[in-house]
Amino acid sequence: MKKIFILTGEASGDKLASEVISNLKKINPNINYLSVGGENLEKLGIKTIYDLKEVTYLGFTKVIFNIFKIKKKIDETVKAINDFQPDILFTVDSPDFTLRVAEKVKKNNQAIKTVHYVAPQVWAWREKRVKKIKEFIDHVLLLFDFEKPYFDKENISNEFVGHPLLEKKQESGIDINQILGKNKALISIFAGSRQSEIIVLTPIIIDFIKLMNKKYNDFTFVFHATNEYSNLIQSYLEQNNLKNCEVISDNKIKKHILQKSVFAVAKSGTVSLEICNAKIPSIILYKMGLINFLIVKMLVNTKFANIINIAAKKEIIPELLQSDCNPKRIFECTSQYLDNPEKMDNQVKSVQLILKGFKTKNSPSRLAAESLNNFL
């Protein structure tokens, strides 16, 4: 029986990997899997060798302070992969972790094929990484077509498969009124999937909600959380006695609630594409430590944080970063949209034009699964 080791480094990678593997199981049911994964891969019956949060470190300073722990985890992961002897090492996103592992694995065993999903953002920073990747990655599955020239230039085998979050999914027949028990308009809140992000952003978002409640009385704010951190967010809400807030962790319910939302406030990241694909107007937030921010500012060569804005070369979705990521600015920006339906409609229309260039005719997850199967 053929074997695949799936290596992710955070919750978003676990989600992307699960979409691909779900399709691969339909194409080829005779594959044995092992992983470093999270709740989504576990739902597919795939064992993880340790908890994903053991390798999820955010920011340069946290990486520096945990450098020996990370090195130990890299070595532990390499040993597990070598012991498993997979036909394919399928690495997903988190390049500073997954590609370091892949490099060591390839050095030990050239027979293991390495396929990487979600290319490092070489178009944003550290473009020279492409030359090094060539030494140990056999094939790269690209989310965006504009990434292709960077890898073609170095003669690295690659394929544009598209982004799974942009796939058309069958809508569930869930009655959200039964879940929330209210008939108010919904605003979806995404405070992040990492504990460090949630701890920074949730208090800011709560103060934003308090400002919203002074002006409006017809909104329910729904926090989209992972199972792991739903209780943490709930504890913040209880401490602040907010009655018009809910925390949802079930993925099917989350998707349905997003589709029924009038607006979204989200941490900058992959989830922004999901919001855009649902045709929901939004703003994005992000805040990191000053040292991390100064390092990023020196290294990054793009003007924007959001992939839609990067592709458009202008700000379509407002980015409230660092000092702008405060309750008053979030409230002002959100109010400007909610009080102006035409402004919301214009954002959605502009975003859809950009998304057209990101989409493939066939299912991205299916294309990625077929590519993996071809390497077996």
N, C-alpha and C positions, 0 to 999 in steps of 0.2 A: 504493500500500500504506500502511495506517495505521501510525503509529509511537508507541511508548511508551518514555519514559525512566524507568528505575527507579532511585530514589535511596535508598540505605540508608546507615547511619552506623556499624554494628557487626555482628558475626557473627550475633547473634540476629535482627536485622532482615533480613539476607541469607537466613537460613533461612525466616523467615515469608514473605518476598517470593517465594522459590522455590516454596513450596507453592501460592501463588496463581497464579503465572505458569505452573506446570505444568498447572494446570486450565484456564487461559485458552488455552494452546496447543491443548488438545483442543476447546474451544468455537470458537475462531477461529484457525486456523493461519496466516492471512495478515496477520501483524503483524511489523513490524521493531522490534527492541529494541536499546537501548544502556543502560549502567548505571554506577553506582558500586556495585559489589557484591563478593561474596566467592566462596568455593569452591562454594556451592550453586547460585548463578545461573550460574556458569561451567560447571557440569555440564549445565546446560540449553542450553549453547552461546551464552550471552549475554556479550558482551564488556564488560569494565569499563574505564573510561577511566584509572583508576589504582588502586593497591593500597588496599584498605579501611583498613588499619592507619594510613594517612597522615592519616586524619581521626578515628581512635578515641582520644580523650583522656578520661581518667577523673579526675573530681574538679575542683573549682573552681580550685584552685591550678595544676593542670596546664594548664587552659584559659587562665588568666591568663598563665602563662609562655609559652604557645604562641599567644597571641592573634593575632599578625601572621601566623604560619603558617596558622592557621585562616581568617583573613580572605582570605589569598591563595588557599587551597583553595576557599573559597566563590565567589570571583570566577572562578577557573578552571572550576569546575563550572557556574556560570551561563553562561559563554561556551560551554562544550561543549553545554549544553542548547539555547541559542539557535541554535547552528550546526546542531544535529541537527533542530531544528524539529519536536518531537513533537506529536502530537494530545493526548496526556496526559502530564503529569508525575506519576508515581506515587511519592509519598514514603512511606517506611516507618520509623516509630518515630524515635528520636534527634532529637527536635524542635528542640533547640538548634542543630543543624546543618541538618537537612533543611528545616525551616520557614523558616530564614533564606534558604536558597537559593530556596525556593518563592516567598517574598515578592518577591525581586529579579526572578525570572523573570516573575512575573505583572505586575510593574510595567513590564517591557520589552515584554511580549506578552500582552495580555488574551485572545487567541484560544486559548492553551494552557490546557487544562482541568487543574485541579490536584485530585488525589484523595489524601487522606492516610489511611494505614492505621496503626492503633495510636494512639489519641488521646493527646495530652499528659495527664499525670495531674493534671488541674486539680482533681480531688476531693481530692488530697493536698497540693498546693501551687500557688501562683501562679494562682489561679482567674481572675484578670483577663485572663489570656492569651486566653481564649475570645473576648473582644470584638475583639482584634486579628486573630485567625485568620480571622474573618469577612471581612476585607478581601481575602484572597488565596487562600483555600481554597474550592473549589467543593463538595466533598463529603468527609465524614469516615466512615470505616468503623470501627465500634466493636467492641472485643473483649468488652466487658461491658455488660450491659443497664442497670446502675445508672448508667452514664455518660450515658445519653441525655438526661435532664432538663437537664444542664449546657449541652448544645448546642441543645436545643429552645428553651430560655429566650432564646437569642440569635438564634433563627430561622436557625440554620446547618443546611444540608442534611446529614443524617446517617442512618446505617443500622447496626443491630446485626446483625453477621454471626457473632459468636462467635469463639472462639480456635482456630486450626488445631491447636495442640498437644493439644486435647481431642477431636480426631477419632478415630474408630475406624479403626485401620490393620490390614491383614492381617498376621498374624504370620508371620515367616519360619521355615523349617524348619532353622535353624542349630543344629548341635550344639556348644554352647559348650565342652564337655569337650575337643573336638578343638582348639579355639582356645587354651584356657587350660591344658589338660593336667592338670587337677586336679579332684577331686570335693569341693571344699570349698564351704561356703556363701559367697555373694557379698555384699559390701557395695560399693555404687556410690559413687564419689567424684567430685564436680564442683568443681574448683578455680577455675573461671572461664574465660572465652573471651578475655579481654584479657591481654596480657603483664604489665601492672602488677598485676592481680589475682592471677595465678599466682605471681608473685614474692613477694607478701605472704602468700598463703594456703598455698602448698604446704609450706614449712618447718613451719608450725604443724600442718598435717594429718599430715605425716610423724612429728612427735613424738607426735601423737595415736595413730598406728598403732603406734608403739613401745610405748606404754602398753597398747594393746589386745593386742599380742602377748605381753605379760607375763601377762595374765589368760586369754586365749583362744588356742587353737592350731588352730582349725577355720575360719578365715575367709581368703578371698582378697579383697584390696582392689583394685577396678578403677577406674582413673582414666579418666573420659570426657573426651577432648581433641579439639581441632580438629587438622587435619593440620598447620597452621602451628606449633603449640606442643607437639605430642606429644613431640618430641625434647627440649624444654626440661624437661618433667615427667620424662621418662625419665632425664635427667642427674641430677636431684635424687635419684631412687630409687637410681641406681647409686652415687652419692656416699655414701648411707646404707646400702648393702648390704642392702636389703630384698628378701627372696626371695618373699614372698607378696603381691606387688603387680604389677599389669599396667597398661599404658597402651593404650587402644583409641581409634582415630580414625575407623574406618569407621562411618557412621551406622546402617546396617542392623544391624550387630553390636552397636552401642551400645544400640539399642532393645531388642534381644533380651536383652542382659545385664541391663538395667534391669528388665525383666519377670521375670527369674529371681533378682533380688536379694532379700535379706531386709530390707535397710535401706539408706538413702541419707544421705550427708552432703554438703550442697550449698551453694555460694555463693548468696546471696540473689539472685533474679532470675527470668527467664522459665522457666528449667529446672525450677523448683519445681512449676509446673503440670504439666509432663510427668511428673514423679515422682508427683504426686498422682493423675494420670489412670491411671497404671500400678498404682495401689493399693499403693504401697510406703511404709511409714512412714519419716519423715525428720526431720532437724533442719536449720536453715539457719544459715549463717555470713556475717559480713561485717566487714571492718576497713578503715578509711580513715585518712588523716592527721588529726591533731587539728584543724587549721584547717578542713579540709573538713567534719569532723564537726560542729563548732560552727556553721558556716554552715548546714548541712542542718538541724540541730536548731532553728535560729531560723526557718527558712522552712517546714518541713514541719508540717502540721496533723493528721497521723494518728499514732496511738499505736504502730502496728506497721509493719514493713517488708514482710512477706509478704502477698500479695494475698488469700490464704485467711483469714488472721487479720484483715485489714482488713474483708473482707466479713462475717466472723463477729462482729466487734467484740469478739473475745477471742482469747487465744493458744491455738490448737489445735496448731500446729507450733512447737516451741521455736525462739526466735530468739537466737542467741549472737552478739551484736554488740559491736564495740569491745573493751573490757577483758574481756568474757566470751568473746571469741573467742580462747581459749587452749587448749593441748593437754589440760590437766587437766579443764576444764569440758566440753570436747567429749567426752572419755572418760567422764566421770561421767554425762552426759546420755545418750550412746549406750548405755552399760551398763545404765542404768535401763530402757531400752526392750527391749534384747536379753534381759535377765533376767526380763522381765515380758511374755509374749505377749499377755495381756489388754490391757495398756496400748497395745501396738502395734495391736491390733485396734480398740480404741476410737478411736485417732487416725484410722485409715483410714475407719471408719464416719462419723465427724464430718466429715471432709474431703469424702466423697462427697455428703453432704447439701448442702454449700456448692457443689460443682461442678455440681449439678443446675441451679442458677440461672445458670450460665455457659454452658450448652450450648444449641445450636439443633437443630431437628429435622433440618435438612439440613447438609451439609458446609460448615463455615465458609470454607474455601479456595475451594470452588465458588461460594458466595454472593458472596464478594469478587470472584472472577473474572467472574461474571455482571454485577456492578455496574460493573466496569471496562469490560466489553464494551459495556454500555449507553451509556457516555459517548463511545464512538468514533463 
